[in-house]
C-alpha cells in the first residue's frame, strides 16, 4: 500500500528533528559518571528545543564554582561540537530555591523550611523527618485551650504528603549568619 507524500514528509521532519536534539539520557549518563565518588548529586537536568542544556547539582555543604567549571568541561569533553551544537550551563541548585529531589529534603532535616501546599497555604517550621511519601514538619501554633483567656504557643508535628505539597524551600535566617569583619 502506497502512502501519500504528506505523512512521509512529516515523518522525515520528525526523524531529522529528533536526530538533531541532544539526548537527555546521554547527558545524564555523562553527569552521573562525573558524580561517581563525589558528595554532589544531580538535582535537575533540562535540555530545551534549542539544545540549551542546564545542569544543576547540589551538596549538603554547598557547591563550589570550581566544581561547576570542572563538570562543565567534563560534559563538553564527552559531547562532539561537530555533531551537536549546544549551549551548556552548569550551576548549583540555588539556596532558597524549591527542593527538587528527595536527597535535598534529607540534607535539610533539622533546618527551617517553608512549605507551600497545593491550595497555596504557606507554613514555616522545622523539617523533622522525610520519607518517600512525604515530610513531617514541626510547627508552632497558637492554641486556645477550653476556658483559657489567651491562646498559647504550642509545638506540634504535622504530616504532609508530597501529593499535597507544591514546594518546599530552605529558609535563610540572616540573624543567625555570622558576618566576618
N, C-alpha and C positions, 0 to 999 in steps of 0.2 A: 504494500500500500504506500503510495507516494504522499508525502506531507507537503503542505503549502509552504511557500518561501518565508512567510512571516514568522511562524514559530521557530524555524531554523535560524533566522537572524537573531531572534530574541535569545535563543539557546546559545548561539555563538557569543552574543554580547555578555551574557551572564558567565559563560565559561571564561572569556577573556577578563572580565571584571574580577572574578574570584581568583584567578591565577595571579593577578597583579597585587591583590591585597596581601599584606604580610600576615602570616598565620599566627594567631594569638597563642596557640598551643606551643609552637616553636619558640616564641619569645619567652613564654612561661618556663619551658624546659631550660633555656639558657640562664634565666634568672635563678631558677632552682639550683642549677649547677654552681653558680657563684655563691649562693647562700649556704651550701654544704659546709658544715663545720663552724659556722658563724652563729652568733646570737640573733642576728637580724632575721626578720621574716617578712614575707610579701603580704601587703595589705590590699593592694589594688594594682591591676594592670589593665589598661584600656588601649585600644587601637581604633581610631576613627576611620572614616571613609577616605581620608586624605593621608593615611598611614602615619598619623601623629601618634606616636607611642608614648604613653605616660605610665611610669613605673613608680609605685610608692612602696617604701619599706619602712619598717619600724623596729624598735628595740626598747626594752624596758628602761635602759639607761640613756636613750636618745640616739639620734642618728648623726654621724659626723659627715661634713661636706666632703672630706677626702674619700670616704667610702662611697658616697654617691658618684663621685667622679670615677672611682675605680670600677664600680658596677657599670656605669655608662660606657666606659672604654671596653669592658669585657663583653657587653652586649654588641657593641659596634664591631668587635673583632670576630664575632660569630655570625654577623649578617653581611651579605655581599652588596655593597653600594652599586655595583654594576648591574645587579639583578633587581634590587629593591631600593626605591627612592623613599626615604622616610625621614621624619623628624623625631628626635628622641629627647625625652625629658625624664630625669630620674631625681627623686626627692624623698623627703620624709613624709610620713602620713600627716604630720602637722598637729601641733599641740592645739587643743581646743576644737579640733575637728571631730565629727561623729566617728565612733568606732565602726570598723567595717568587718573585722574578723574576730572570732572568739578569743584568740590569744591576747588581743588588746584588752578585753574585759578582764581576763585572768591577771594581766600585768597591773591592773588598776584596782584590784581588791584591796580594800583599806583606804582608798582615796575618795575624796568628794567628787561626785559626778552629778550631772543634770540629765534627767530622763525626760524626754518629750514623748507622751503617749500618742497613739493614733488619733485620739479625739482631742489633741492639741493641749493637753494638760501638762504643765511643767512641774517637776518635782526634783528638789535637791536633797541629796543625802549621801551617806557613806555606802559605797559598794561593798556589801558584806560577803556575798557568795555568787557564784556563777556555775551554770551547767549548760548542757546543750539546749535545754528547754527555755531558760530564762535567767533572771537575776533576782537577788534578794537585796533590798535597799533598806538601810537603817535610817529612819527619818525622825524628825521631831515634830510633833503636832500638839496643838492646844486642845486639850480635852477638858470639858467641864463635867465634873462628877455631879451626880444627882444630889441636889441640896446645897452644892457649893456656890459661893458668890462669884468666883472667878474661875476661869479656865486655867489649868496647869499645863506646863510644857512637859510632854511625856515622850520618851524614846520608844519606838516600836519598829519592828521589821515588816516590810511589805514585799510581797512577791509580784513580779511582773514577767509574764510570758513574752518571749521575743515577738510573738504574733501581735501583741498589743503595744509594742514599743516602736515608735517612729525613729528615734535616735537616742544615743547616749554619748555624752561628751565629758571629758575630764574638766573639772573646774579649777581654774588657775586662781590661787589665793595670793594676791600680791602682798598682803600683810605678812605672810609667812616667808616670803622671799628675802634672802639676805643680800643686801647691796654692799659690794666692796667699795671702800673709799680709798 
